């Protein structure tokens, strides 16, 4: 696939981060459903705090730094490094639920890219099957999407999915959901910048509340979101 013109690459980014992308991102709450059930998150204030904690202590320090490294590895066709960061990401997922989500979204992304771009090799497809982040990195390099745009788009995709989950589960009104998107998104640009300065040995997450909530969600009696 030839490199896309700048405007087209923007549209491809919108396509990649759209909730309509058939990879099932909207089916996961990443522990939020149990946190709401337990009363940890109960209104727009506590929900906003939950999102900011996950943003600063997981997205900035784990997902975005690994996404950057996967993008670089895919660009220079360094399969060994790409596999290494996929393994690091999976090892950093503290619960079975979070690990299964990573693998399931990776497989869904691999199936989609295989159909959209028949020129992809089986080695590339296998790499994507291991994590959604690898799929995003591969698609971005094929579609001419820059690293910074990809990181910003990935953050927006996470925030939109998480906010919609909270709107349904707490529940909140649609306007309150939009207000949360407005407030939390003010932190996204700084988050993208901060992720540039995370060294290899610093990559990881520290979100114990989310890990506990995710583990408890695995056996929650009634749940809307996938476990």
C-alpha positions, 0 to 999 in steps of 0.5 A: 500500500502506498503512503496516503496523502496527509488529508487521507491519513487523517481520515484513516486515523478517524477510521482506526479509532472509531467506535464502529471499528469491528474489534469489540472495544465497546464491549469492555469496561476494564474494571469500571463496571465492578467499581461502579457496583462497589460504589467506588465510582458513583457520579461525574466527580468520582468517574472523572477521577477514575479516568484521570488516574488510569490516564496518568498511571497506565496510558501515559506510562504503559500503553503509549510508550509501548505503542511508540516502540511498536510503531518504530519496530514495525517501521524498521521491520524489527520483528524481535523488538515488536514481539518483545514489546507485545510480551511486555504489554501482556505481562503488564496486564494484572488480571486474566480479564485484561489479558484476555481483552488484549488478546481478543482485541488483537485477534479482531484487529488482525482479522480486520487488517488482513481483509483491508490490506491483502498485501500484509504478510503472515508474519505481520498478521501474527504480530498483530494477533498478539495485541491491539496496539501492534495492530494500530502501529502496523495500520498507522505505518501502512496508512501514513499516520504519524506517531504523535497523531496515532498516540493522540487518536489512541487516547481519544478512542480509550476516553470515548469508550470509557466515558460511554461505559460510565454514562450507561453504568452509573448512569449519567446523562448524555450531556454529563458524558460530553462534559466529562469528555471535554474536561478529561480531554484537556489532559490528553495533549500533555499525556501524549507529550509525557509519554515521549519521556518514559524510558524502557525500564520505567514502562509499566502501570500502577493502577491497583484499584483498576486491577482489583476491580477487573479481578472482581469483575471476572466473577461479578454476578450480573454484568453488561460488559465482557469478562 
